[in-house]
Structures are given as C-alpha cells and as structure tokens.
Amino acid sequence: MEKRSLFLKVFLPAIAVIMAVFFVYEFFFNDLARIKTETVVQKTAAKTIEINVFAVRDEEYLVQNGSGIPVPLIEDGNRVAKGNAVAAICANSVQADALKELIKCREDLKRYEQLASLRSVNAFDVKKMDGEIDLLFNEVLSSVSSGRLELLGAKTGALRDKLTGRQIAVGANVDYNTGMTAVKEKLALLEEQVAGVYYVDTEKPGYFIGKTDGYEKTIPFSNIGTVTAQQIESAVESAPSDIPADVIGKLVGDYNWYLLASLTDRDAAQLQTDQTLKLYFGQTEDNKIDVKVHSIRPSGEGKTAVVFRCNMMNKDLSVLRIESAHLIVSEFTGLKINTEALRVQDGLKGVFIRRGNIISFRKLNIIYSEPDFVIASESAKGTDTEKKYKHVKLFDEVLVKGKDLYDGKIID
C-alpha cells in the first residue's frame, strides 16, 4: 500500500507534467504539426455565361402518302443525298417488325463479310488493328464514365468485331461461315415479308431527323437575321404546336443551324461578331461544340439577341431545341493555387512554399480567380535569376495552413 501511495504521489504528477510539456511544445513550438501543404498543379479554368438557347434549323416536314407504319432507315443527324430513301411505310406492325429485323440482318451480313476479308492482312495491318482496339476500348470506358450509355452498345459491338478480326488475321480458327449462312437464309425470308413496302425519298440533300417536336415553325429560319431578344424569350417559354398526322420526320436543308439566346447587354458586350467560341449543354464539359457568333442585336430593355452559328451535326445535336447551356467566353491555363494559401509580402501577392525544412516566399501573377482557388501564370524560363522573390512553380508544396510564416524560416 505504501509503494502504491508513493507511486500516486510522485510518479503520476511527473507523468502529468511530461504530458503537459509535450502538448505545449506541439501546440506552440512544433511548426510541422501546425502547417498544411498542397501541391501546385496545372489547371484550365473557364469563364462562362449561363444561357438558355433555342435551336433553329432549315427544317421541312417529310410526309407519307396514305396510311401505314413508318420505319426510319437513316439515323437522326445523318446526311442524305437527293433521292435517298429515308423511311419505309409498312402495311402493318408485322411488316414493320420484319423490316427492322431485315435492316439488322443486313448489318450482320456486312460484319461477316468484313471479317472474311481479314484472312489476307499483313503484319502492318495487325499492328494498325491493335491501335484501333486500344482506341475502341478507351471509347467504351469513356461512354461508361460520362454516363452516355446509349453509345455503349455500338462501341462494345465494334470492339468485339475488331477483337474477332484480329484473331482471324493472326491465323486463329474462327468459324464465321456458319453465322454468315444463317444470316443469308434469314434475309431471304425477311425480304419476302417486306415486299410491297413504300419508301419515302428526299427531294433535296440535307440532314435527316426522324423525330419532330412541334417547334419547327416557332421561329422561321428566314427570320434569323431580324429576331429580337423578346422573341427568343417567348420561344423558350412557348408550348409546342400540334404535328400533322402524316408527318414521318423532317429534312434539314441547310448544313448551318443556329442557337438563339437572349443575353443581358453586359454579357453580350463580351462577344464579337464572327468570334468562335465553345459551348456545352448541362453541367458537364465532356461534349463541347464550336459555335460562331453570327449576329448581335440589342433589343432594348437591357437585353440583346445573340445568334450563334454551328455546322456540326450528329444524333444528339439533331434533336436539341430548348436547352440550358454554358458559353465559354475565355479560358485560362496556369497554376492552380488554393485561396487559403494567398499571402502578401513586401507589397507582393504570393504564397509560402516548403522545401525540406525551409519556408520561402514565392510571387504570383494571378490571371483568374474563383472563391476557392486562383490561376496564376507560369514565369518564363530565366526571368527569376536576379529577383529577390521567385515565382511559384509547378509541383511546389504551397502552405495553406501555418502561423508566423516568413521568408527563410526554418521549421523544426
């Protein structure tokens, strides 16, 4: 009991004092425990304007003569020549299903014929195929990561065919003849079922779009040069018109199409006619498109009508109408710095960096700022040799947390 009493009286207070000293040291004197760093990386930041756009194209309805079930033969957004068949009118749903199956079988037969042609490829072709396989694999991954799962089927099918083709090219025993024979037999039966199908041909070249939305005539294509901000706002808020029952799609006659937006005069002042910009829809920048400022028309009441011209076309773009978009008016590429790291030394804006156990001040030339970070330009090589403070560089360890910092400080 006496030994225990001695332990409690002597050793416990001593331990408590040691712990107190340790915590005081850590809190007041240990610099390493009080600093936090982030690595400088390169980043491209964009200054954008959020806009609502209304798409206008040179659209003309395609109609069918008589009754029947239409089956599109061309994917939305594809170019067609004058006289091309863009849709088939079937007598009933059974014939329509047979025609759809016929189209699929023709695609399958084309695939088999392409595989058969790979028996005679050389080593250079195999190397080229390896590159194409890598590219398709990356496209499959991109489709998944971006959430564009509608593209996944076509991408994985192409990858499968390319892998099979490589096996054939290097001499593997791949039986494609059985599949080809079965497809040819099925084609013969389907062609009998679709006899008498009526085809709708185009009277001029353009883009085919099988979907209609009732906004085709809201703002006439011929009014692009005179449209006002108020008319654009009305179109964005309007309801679609009824579509005639005999309409089976539409043909876009002009390869240029337009995105109309009503901007504030302040936002419009950042733009110039014939300026080429990038624009993306929604919140992701994965699918940017190039647009050119076609016209800028002040419309009064602080609003300006801006018309953007585009000549890109694909399945997704062909069905755009009323969309929320981000217009990139400028981009800044440089060094990304956390705003918590910003300091001022001798009247210069910059940051403190850590190299080993030494703290140094580095200057910043800020070219763009956001609430949580700034973008600084990189200094030209050889410009810092005779200056007191050098510029921050890529991969520097910047201090975002720390007290009593100064240039040349040695941390324990």
C-alpha positions in Angstrom: 0.0 0.0 0.0 2.9 2.4 0.8 4.5 1.7 -2.6 1.2 2.4 -4.3 0.7 5.6 -2.3 4.3 6.7 -3.3 3.6 5.9 -7.0 0.4 8.0 -6.9 2.1 10.9 -5.1 5.4 11.0 -7.1 5.1 9.4 -10.5 1.6 10.4 -11.6 2.3 14.1 -11.2 5.6 13.7 -13.0 3.8 11.9 -15.9 1.2 14.6 -16.0 3.9 17.3 -16.2 5.7 15.5 -19.0 2.5 15.2 -21.0 1.6 18.8 -20.4 5.1 19.9 -21.6 4.7 17.7 -24.7 1.3 19.2 -25.6 2.6 22.7 -25.0 5.6 22.1 -27.3 3.4 20.6 -30.0 1.0 23.5 -29.9 3.4 26.4 -29.6 6.7 25.3 -30.9 6.4 22.3 -33.3 6.0 24.0 -36.7 5.5 20.7 -38.6 2.3 20.0 -36.6 0.8 23.3 -37.5 1.4 23.5 -41.2 -0.5 22.0 -44.1 0.6 22.0 -47.7 -0.9 21.4 -51.2 1.0 20.5 -54.4 0.7 23.1 -57.2 -0.9 21.5 -60.3 -1.8 22.8 -63.7 -5.4 23.6 -64.5 -7.5 25.2 -67.2 -10.4 27.3 -65.9 -13.2 28.7 -68.0 -15.1 31.9 -67.6 -18.7 31.0 -68.8 -22.1 32.6 -69.3 -25.1 30.5 -68.5 -27.7 30.9 -71.2 -31.0 29.4 -72.4 -30.9 28.6 -76.1 -33.5 27.9 -78.8 -32.3 25.9 -81.8 -33.4 26.9 -85.3 -32.8 24.8 -88.4 -33.9 24.9 -92.0 -36.5 22.2 -91.3 -39.1 20.8 -93.7 -41.6 18.1 -92.8 -41.5 14.8 -94.6 -44.9 13.3 -95.1 -46.2 9.9 -96.2 -48.9 9.4 -98.8 -51.7 7.3 -97.4 -51.7 5.3 -94.1 -49.1 2.9 -92.8 -46.4 2.5 -90.1 -43.2 4.5 -90.8 -39.8 2.9 -90.2 -36.8 5.2 -90.3 -34.0 3.9 -92.5 -31.4 6.7 -91.6 -30.2 7.6 -88.1 -31.0 11.1 -86.9 -28.4 13.7 -87.9 -27.0 11.7 -90.9 -26.5 13.4 -94.2 -28.6 12.3 -97.2 -28.4 13.0 -100.9 -31.3 13.9 -103.2 -33.4 10.8 -103.9 -32.2 8.8 -100.9 -34.8 6.7 -99.1 -35.1 7.9 -95.5 -38.1 5.9 -94.3 -40.3 3.0 -95.3 -44.1 2.9 -94.9 -45.2 -0.6 -93.9 -48.7 -2.0 -94.2 -48.9 -3.2 -90.6 -46.8 -3.8 -87.4 -45.8 -7.3 -88.5 -44.3 -6.0 -91.7 -42.7 -3.1 -89.8 -41.0 -5.6 -87.4 -39.8 -7.7 -90.3 -38.3 -4.6 -92.0 -36.4 -3.7 -88.7 -35.1 -7.2 -88.5 -34.1 -7.1 -92.2 -32.1 -4.0 -91.6 -30.3 -5.6 -88.6 -29.6 -8.8 -90.7 -28.0 -6.7 -93.4 -25.7 -5.1 -90.9 -24.8 -8.5 -89.5 -24.0 -9.8 -93.0 -21.8 -6.8 -93.7 -19.9 -7.6 -90.5 -19.3 -11.2 -91.5 -18.1 -10.1 -94.9 -15.7 -7.7 -93.3 -14.4 -10.5 -91.0 -13.9 -12.8 -94.0 -11.8 -10.2 -95.8 -9.2 -10.2 -92.9 -7.7 -13.6 -93.9 -5.2 -11.8 -96.2 -4.0 -9.0 -93.9 -0.3 -8.4 -93.3 1.7 -7.7 -90.2 1.3 -3.9 -90.7 -2.5 -4.3 -90.7 -2.3 -6.3 -87.4 -0.3 -3.5 -85.8 -2.9 -1.0 -87.0 -5.7 -3.1 -85.6 -4.0 -3.2 -82.2 -4.1 0.6 -82.2 -7.8 0.6 -83.2 -8.6 -1.9 -80.5 -7.0 0.4 -77.9 -8.9 3.3 -79.2 -12.3 1.5 -79.1 -11.6 0.2 -75.6 -10.9 3.8 -74.4 -14.2 4.9 -76.1 -16.1 2.2 -74.2 -14.6 3.4 -70.9 -15.4 7.0 -71.8 -19.0 6.1 -72.6 -19.4 4.5 -69.2 -17.6 7.3 -67.2 -19.6 10.0 -69.0 -22.9 8.3 -68.5 -23.6 8.1 -72.2 -24.8 4.5 -72.1 -26.8 4.9 -75.3 -23.4 4.7 -77.1 -22.3 1.6 -75.2 -24.0 -1.0 -77.4 -22.4 0.3 -80.6 -19.0 0.8 -79.1 -18.8 -2.7 -77.5 -20.1 -4.3 -80.7 -17.3 -2.6 -82.7 -14.8 -3.7 -80.1 -16.0 -7.3 -80.2 -15.7 -7.4 -84.0 -12.3 -5.8 -84.0 -11.0 -8.4 -81.5 -12.5 -11.2 -83.5 -11.0 -9.7 -86.7 -7.6 -9.7 -85.1 -7.9 -13.4 -84.1 -8.7 -14.2 -87.8 -5.8 -12.0 -89.0 -3.2 -13.9 -87.0 -4.5 -17.3 -88.1 -6.9 -18.3 -85.4 -9.6 -20.8 -86.4 -12.8 -18.7 -86.2 -15.9 -20.1 -87.7 -17.8 -17.2 -89.3 -19.2 -19.2 -92.3 -21.9 -20.8 -90.2 -23.2 -17.5 -89.0 -23.0 -15.9 -92.4 -25.0 -18.7 -94.0 -27.7 -18.4 -91.3 -28.0 -14.7 -91.8 -28.3 -15.1 -95.6 -31.1 -17.6 -95.1 -32.9 -15.3 -92.7 -32.5 -12.4 -95.1 -34.2 -14.3 -97.9 -37.3 -15.0 -95.7 -37.5 -11.4 -94.5 -37.3 -9.9 -97.9 -40.4 -11.9 -98.9 -42.2 -10.4 -95.9 -41.4 -6.8 -96.7 -42.4 -7.0 -100.4 -44.6 -4.0 -101.3 -43.1 -1.6 -98.7 -43.5 2.0 -99.8 -40.3 4.2 -99.5 -40.1 7.9 -98.8 -37.3 9.6 -100.8 -35.8 13.0 -100.3 -36.3 15.7 -102.9 -33.1 17.6 -101.9 -29.9 16.9 -99.9 -29.6 17.7 -96.2 -29.8 16.1 -92.8 -32.5 13.6 -91.9 -34.2 13.8 -88.5 -36.8 11.2 -87.7 -38.1 13.0 -84.5 -40.4 16.0 -84.6 -41.2 18.3 -81.6 -43.7 20.9 -82.8 -41.2 23.8 -82.6 -40.2 23.6 -86.2 -42.1 26.7 -87.2 -41.9 28.7 -83.9 -39.1 30.9 -85.2 -38.9 30.7 -89.0 -35.4 30.0 -90.4 -35.7 33.1 -92.6 -36.1 35.3 -89.5 -32.6 34.6 -88.1 -31.3 38.0 -89.2 -34.1 40.0 -87.5 -35.0 38.0 -84.4 -35.2 40.0 -81.1 -34.4 39.1 -77.6 -38.0 39.2 -76.6 -39.0 36.8 -79.4 -36.3 34.4 -78.3 -37.5 34.5 -74.7 -41.1 33.9 -75.9 -39.9 30.9 -77.9 -38.1 29.4 -75.0 -41.2 29.7 -72.8 -43.7 28.6 -75.6 -45.6 25.3 -75.9 -45.1 23.1 -79.0 -47.6 23.2 -81.9 -49.5 20.1 -83.0 -47.8 17.9 -85.6 -49.8 16.8 -88.6 -50.6 13.1 -88.5 -48.9 12.3 -91.9 -45.5 13.7 -90.8 -42.8 11.0 -90.5 -39.8 13.1 -89.9 -38.0 16.2 -91.3 -35.2 17.2 -93.6 -32.8 19.9 -92.6 -31.8 21.6 -95.9 -29.0 23.9 -94.7 -25.9 22.5 -93.2 -25.6 25.5 -90.9 -28.0 25.7 -88.0 -28.4 28.3 -85.2 -28.7 28.7 -81.5 -30.6 31.8 -80.4 -30.1 33.3 -76.9 -31.3 36.4 -75.1 -28.4 37.9 -73.1 -28.1 40.9 -70.9 -26.4 43.8 -72.5 -23.5 43.4 -70.1 -22.9 39.7 -71.1 -23.4 40.4 -74.8 -20.7 43.1 -74.5 -18.1 40.3 -74.1 -18.9 38.9 -77.5 -17.9 40.0 -81.1 -19.5 39.1 -84.4 -17.6 36.2 -86.2 -15.9 35.2 -82.9 -15.5 31.4 -82.5 -16.4 30.1 -79.0 -17.1 26.8 -77.3 -20.4 25.9 -75.8 -21.6 22.9 -73.8 -25.0 21.8 -72.6 -25.9 20.9 -69.0 -23.2 20.7 -66.3 -20.6 18.6 -68.0 -17.9 19.9 -70.4 -17.3 16.5 -72.0 -19.2 17.4 -75.2 -18.2 20.9 -76.2 -19.2 22.2 -79.6 -17.7 25.0 -81.6 -20.1 27.9 -82.4 -19.5 31.2 -84.2 -21.2 34.5 -83.2 -23.4 35.1 -86.2 -25.1 38.3 -85.1 -25.6 40.6 -82.0 -28.7 42.7 -82.0 -29.5 45.0 -79.0 -33.3 44.8 -78.4 -33.9 47.3 -75.7 -34.8 46.9 -72.0 -31.2 45.8 -71.3 -31.5 42.7 -73.5 -29.6 41.6 -76.6 -30.4 38.9 -79.1 -27.3 36.8 -79.9 -27.4 34.2 -82.7 -24.7 31.5 -82.8 -24.0 29.5 -85.9 -22.9 25.9 -85.9 -22.2 23.3 -88.7 -21.6 20.3 -86.5 -24.3 17.6 -86.6 -24.9 14.3 -85.0 -27.6 12.3 -83.5 -27.6 14.2 -80.2 -27.3 17.6 -81.7 -30.1 16.9 -84.2 -32.8 16.8 -81.5 -31.7 19.8 -79.5 -34.3 22.5 -79.2 -34.7 24.4 -75.9 -31.6 23.8 -73.8 -29.6 25.2 -70.9 -26.1 25.8 -71.9 -22.7 27.3 -70.8 -20.9 29.6 -73.2 -17.2 29.7 -72.7 -16.1 33.3 -73.3 -12.5 32.8 -72.2 -10.2 30.1 -70.8 -7.2 30.4 -68.5 -4.4 27.8 -68.2 -1.9 28.1 -65.4 -1.0 27.0 -61.9 -3.9 26.3 -59.5 -3.5 27.8 -56.0 -5.8 27.4 -53.1 -7.1 30.8 -51.9 -6.3 29.9 -48.3 -2.6 29.9 -49.3 -2.5 33.5 -50.5 -0.3 35.9 -48.6 1.2 39.4 -49.1 5.0 40.0 -48.6 6.6 43.4 -49.2 3.5 44.5 -51.1 3.6 41.5 -53.4 0.9 38.9 -53.6 2.1 35.4 -53.4 2.4 32.2 -51.3 4.8 30.5 -49.0 6.3 27.2 -50.1 8.1 24.5 -48.2 11.3 22.9 -49.5 12.8 20.5 -46.9 12.5 22.4 -43.6 12.9 25.9 -45.1 10.0 28.2 -45.8 10.3 30.6 -48.9 8.0 33.2 -50.3 7.0 32.9 -54.0 5.3 35.6 -56.1 2.1 35.1 -58.0 0.8 36.6 -61.2 -2.9 35.9 -60.9 -4.8 35.7 -64.2 -8.1 34.2 -63.0 -9.8 33.7 -59.6 -12.7 31.7 -58.1 -13.9 31.8 -54.5 -11.8 28.7 -53.6 -8.8 28.9 -56.0 -6.9 31.2 -58.3 -5.0 30.5 -61.6 -1.5 32.0 -61.8 0.6 32.2 -64.9 3.9 30.4 -65.1 7.0 32.5 -65.2 9.1 32.4 -68.3 12.3 30.5 -68.1 15.3 32.5 -66.8 13.2 35.5 -65.6 13.7 34.9 -61.9 17.5 34.8 -61.7 18.2 38.3 -60.2 15.0 38.9 -58.3 14.5 38.7 -54.6 11.4 36.6 -54.8 10.9 34.0 -57.4 7.6 32.9 -59.0 5.8 29.9 -57.8 6.4 26.8 -60.0 4.6 23.6 -60.9 4.7 20.9 -58.1 5.8 23.4 -55.4 4.5 22.5 -51.9 2.4 25.5 -51.0 1.4 26.2 -47.4 -2.3 26.6 -47.0 -2.1 26.5 -43.1 0.6 27.9 -40.8 1.4 30.7 -38.4 4.2 33.1 -38.1 5.4 32.4 -41.6 8.2 34.4 -43.2 10.7 34.0 -46.0 13.7 31.9 -44.9 12.1 30.5 -41.8 13.4 27.1 -40.7 10.8 24.8 -39.3 11.5 22.1 -36.7 
